Structure formats: C-alpha cells, structure tokens
Amino acid sequence: MKGRVIVITSGKGGVGKTTATASIGAALALAGKKTAVVDMDIGLRNLDVVMGLENRIVFNVVDAVKQRCKPSQVAIKDRRIDNLFLIPASQSDNKNTMGPDEVTSFIDEIRGEYDYILIDCPAGIEQGFENAVAAADDAVVVCMPEVSSIRDADRIIGLLLAKEIAPKLVVNRIVPQMVERGDMLSHEDVVDVLSVELIGLVEMDEQVIVSTNTGVPLVMQKDSKAGRAFERIAARLAGQTDLPIEVPRTDSGFFKRLGRKMGLAR
C-alpha cells in the first residue's frame, strides 16, 4: 500500500510548522506507524535541529530528488523512536533547484516504504510552497489566533482547495488567559473565518523551547501540554476521528506552573 502524504503548511513563517511536523511525526511513529518527515525548507533547514539529528546528515532531499543518492541513503533513522525517519533539507541550494514534478517523482518512489510522509512546507506561496504541496494527499494548516496569521492561512487554504487538497486546521500557541480576557481570538473565531475542519488546539507551552534546544520531541516530554495536543492530532490524522478536541483552559499546564512561580496559585 502507498503511504499517505501530508503537507504541514501555513503561509506565514514562525507559527510552529516545524514543531508540528516533528511532533506529529514522532507521535505517529510511537503509535507504530512508519513515518518519514521531509524538510522542504531548502536553504534554511531546521527540522533536523528540532529532532536532534543535525550531526548525522550526509545527504539531503535535493541529493535524493536529483538522484545523487539512493532514497535509502537520505533517510536518517531516529535512534530513540522506532519507525521515525528524517529526510533533511539542503542548506547550500535554493528553492528553485528543483521543481514540483521532480519532487512528486521522488515522493512516489518512497511512498511504498512508509505509512505516513509528512512534508514541512517553507513559508510563502512561491516555488517552495509549490514543491512541498506537489505530491500531497492532504494538508494540515497551522494557524495562530492572530489576524495576520489567519489572513495568510486563508490564502493558503484557497490555494490548497484549488489543487484539490483537503486542508485541516491546527490552531497553535493559544494563550487561554488572553482568550478569556478578550485580548486573543478564540479558536471558534478562527474556525468561523477559515471554515475548515479543526483537528487540534495547542496551547502556548514553555516546553517547546526546551524541545527545540535539546532536540527531544515534545511528545516524549510527559509534562508538555503541547506534546499531548500533538499526540491527539496525530491520532485524528491516523483515523480516530471521534477523539474529542480538548480546549486549553487557564487552570492547566503552562499557566498553572506560572501561577505557582508567581505565588498566585496554591
């Protein structure tokens, strides 16, 4: 059977696409699904750092697409999580080095090796976006509850629908206290504007910085609220559509710890 290809995108940079790709990929692998995560941010790779695999890169996705190496040579196996593989980006090339048809040929070549292939899409809607979505069956749009992020996500959703790719929505970096005060848009507001299926809500979590700096996936950090949210997102993508979506609250996770530190909670 052919693996399912899912592109993780947003339009806007800095909304958490790479963290989402690494976290969802790790969660799928921990659930027994053979998963490859592909960094398509050519020239500015970061997925390898987030996954703690930067020191093991020999070949990159451009090498594989251009057939300078075998597909098996470019995939780096994670030593901590069985079934998890990274295909890193190139830092020395640019997004115009390859085209959508070449990317599609490479992805089609490796589909049979994996249950899931997650593609970390670069910011913007130019060549990098076209390359990343070329072979995608589905898309996860990562959006923050901010007007600029929502506007960019809306543009991306329109482009995905025009390509007949079904988008699903993850609202990231929710600050429950700000939502309750009316200083941040609620997830209901975001869904009303974008009108696509919601598959996950991820609250702001200090463990994201720890994860990025240490290369330990969020889903391996048991005290991470974001990690648990990404686990549920992965489960929904894997078919558990009846799994309820948990709404971040002010009495949970990051804010409970913050309150204790400031002497505001018992």
C-alpha positions in Angstrom: 0.0 0.0 0.0 1.1 3.5 -0.7 1.9 5.8 2.2 -0.2 8.9 2.9 1.5 12.2 2.2 0.5 15.2 4.4 2.0 18.7 3.9 2.2 20.9 7.0 1.8 24.5 5.9 0.6 28.0 7.0 1.8 30.7 4.6 3.2 32.7 7.4 6.5 32.0 9.0 7.1 31.4 12.7 3.7 29.8 13.5 5.1 26.4 14.5 5.1 24.3 11.3 8.4 22.7 12.0 7.5 21.9 15.6 4.2 20.5 14.4 5.8 18.3 11.8 8.3 16.9 14.2 5.7 16.3 16.9 3.1 14.7 14.7 5.7 12.6 13.0 7.1 11.4 16.3 3.6 10.6 17.7 2.7 8.6 14.6 5.9 6.6 14.9 5.3 6.0 18.6 1.9 4.6 17.6 3.6 2.1 15.4 3.3 3.9 12.0 6.4 4.0 9.9 6.8 7.7 9.3 9.2 10.0 7.3 9.3 13.7 7.9 10.7 15.7 5.0 12.2 19.2 5.4 11.4 21.1 2.2 12.6 24.5 3.5 15.6 24.5 1.1 18.4 26.8 2.2 17.1 27.2 5.7 16.7 23.7 7.2 15.6 23.5 10.9 13.7 20.2 11.2 17.0 18.3 11.8 17.8 20.6 14.8 14.3 20.2 16.3 14.7 16.5 16.0 18.2 16.4 17.4 19.6 14.8 14.2 21.7 17.6 12.8 25.0 15.8 13.3 24.0 12.8 11.3 23.3 14.4 7.9 25.2 13.1 4.9 22.7 13.5 2.0 19.7 15.8 1.7 16.4 15.9 -0.1 17.9 17.7 -3.1 20.5 15.0 -3.5 17.7 12.4 -3.4 15.5 14.3 -5.9 18.4 14.8 -8.3 19.3 11.1 -7.9 22.7 11.8 -6.5 22.0 9.2 -3.8 19.6 6.4 -3.2 16.3 7.1 -1.2 17.6 4.7 1.5 20.8 6.8 1.9 19.0 10.1 2.5 16.6 8.9 5.2 18.1 9.2 8.8 16.6 6.8 11.3 15.9 8.2 14.7 17.7 6.2 17.4 15.1 6.9 20.1 11.9 6.3 18.2 11.4 3.2 16.0 9.7 3.9 12.7 10.7 7.6 12.6 12.9 8.8 9.8 14.1 12.3 8.7 14.8 13.5 5.2 16.7 16.8 5.7 16.7 19.9 3.5 19.8 21.3 1.8 21.4 24.4 3.2 23.5 25.1 0.1 20.8 25.1 -2.6 17.7 27.3 -3.2 14.1 26.5 -3.7 14.4 26.8 -7.5 16.9 24.0 -7.6 14.1 21.5 -8.2 10.5 21.6 -9.4 7.2 20.1 -8.4 7.4 17.2 -10.9 10.8 16.2 -9.6 9.6 16.3 -6.0 6.5 14.2 -6.9 8.6 11.6 -8.6 10.8 11.3 -5.5 7.8 11.1 -3.1 6.1 8.5 -5.3 9.3 6.5 -5.2 9.3 6.3 -1.4 5.6 6.1 -0.8 5.6 2.3 -0.5 8.2 2.4 2.2 6.2 4.4 4.8 2.8 4.6 6.3 3.0 8.4 6.5 5.2 11.0 4.9 5.0 14.5 6.5 6.3 17.4 4.5 7.4 20.5 6.4 6.5 23.4 4.0 8.5 26.6 3.9 6.8 30.0 4.4 5.4 31.9 1.5 3.5 30.8 -1.6 6.2 30.7 -4.2 8.4 27.9 -5.5 9.0 26.3 -2.1 5.2 26.0 -1.5 4.6 24.6 -4.9 7.3 22.0 -4.4 6.1 21.0 -0.9 2.4 20.5 -1.9 3.1 18.8 -5.3 2.7 15.3 -4.0 0.4 15.9 -1.0 -2.8 13.9 -0.4 -3.8 16.1 2.5 -2.7 19.2 4.3 -2.5 20.5 7.8 -2.7 24.3 8.1 -1.1 25.6 11.2 -2.5 29.0 12.3 -2.0 31.2 15.3 -5.0 33.2 16.7 -3.7 36.4 15.2 -5.2 38.4 12.3 -2.1 38.3 10.2 -1.7 34.5 10.6 -5.4 33.9 9.9 -5.2 36.1 6.7 -2.2 34.0 5.4 -3.8 30.8 6.4 -7.0 31.8 4.5 -4.8 32.4 1.4 -3.1 29.0 1.7 -6.4 27.2 2.2 -7.7 28.7 -1.1 -4.6 27.6 -2.9 -4.9 24.1 -1.4 -8.5 23.8 -2.4 -7.7 24.9 -5.9 -5.3 22.0 -6.1 -8.0 19.6 -4.7 -6.0 19.0 -1.5 -8.2 18.8 1.6 -6.9 21.1 4.4 -7.4 20.5 8.1 -6.7 23.2 10.8 -4.5 23.3 13.8 -4.7 26.4 16.0 -1.3 26.8 17.7 0.1 28.9 20.6 -3.2 29.6 22.3 -3.0 31.6 25.5 -6.1 30.8 27.5 -5.9 33.8 29.8 -5.7 36.2 26.8 -8.7 34.5 25.2 -10.8 34.8 28.3 -9.9 38.5 28.6 -10.8 39.1 25.0 -7.2 40.0 24.1 -6.8 37.0 21.8 -9.2 35.5 19.2 -10.8 32.2 20.3 -10.5 29.1 18.3 -14.2 29.4 17.4 -13.4 32.8 15.8 -10.6 31.3 13.8 -12.7 28.3 12.6 -15.5 30.7 11.7 -13.2 32.7 9.5 -11.4 29.8 7.8 -14.3 27.4 7.6 -12.2 24.2 7.5 -12.1 21.1 9.7 -10.5 21.6 13.1 -8.2 18.7 14.2 -6.4 20.3 17.1 -5.8 23.1 19.6 -2.3 23.6 21.0 -1.7 26.0 23.9 1.4 28.0 24.5 3.9 25.8 26.2 7.3 26.6 27.6 8.4 23.0 26.8 8.5 23.9 23.1 11.7 26.0 23.7 13.2 23.1 25.7 12.3 20.7 22.9 13.9 22.9 20.2 17.1 23.4 22.2 17.5 19.8 23.3 16.3 18.0 20.1 13.8 15.9 22.2 10.4 15.7 20.6 7.6 17.3 22.5 5.6 14.0 22.6 8.5 12.5 24.6 8.1 15.1 27.3 5.4 13.9 29.6 4.8 17.3 31.2 4.2 19.0 27.9 0.6 20.1 27.2 1.6 20.9 23.6 3.0 17.4 23.3 -0.3 15.8 24.4 -2.2 18.0 22.0 0.1 16.9 19.1 -0.5 13.3 20.1 -4.2 13.7 19.8 -3.8 15.5 16.4 -1.7 12.6 15.2 -4.3 10.1 16.4 -7.0 12.0 14.5 -4.9 12.0 11.3 -4.5 8.3 11.8 -8.3 7.8 11.8 -9.5 8.4 15.3 -12.0 11.0 14.2 -14.2 10.6 17.2 -11.4 11.7 19.6 -12.6 14.9 21.3 -10.7 18.1 20.9 -9.5 19.5 24.2 -9.8 23.2 24.7 -6.9 24.8 26.6 -8.0 26.3 30.0 -6.4 28.9 32.3 -6.1 26.3 35.1 -3.9 23.9 33.1 -0.4 23.4 32.0 1.8 26.5 31.5 -0.4 28.9 33.4 -0.8 26.7 36.5 3.0 26.5 36.7 3.4 30.2 36.0 0.9 31.0 38.8 2.8 28.8 41.3 6.1 30.6 40.4 4.5 34.0 41.0 2.7 32.9 44.2 -0.7 33.4 42.6 -1.9 29.8 42.9 -1.8 27.1 45.6 
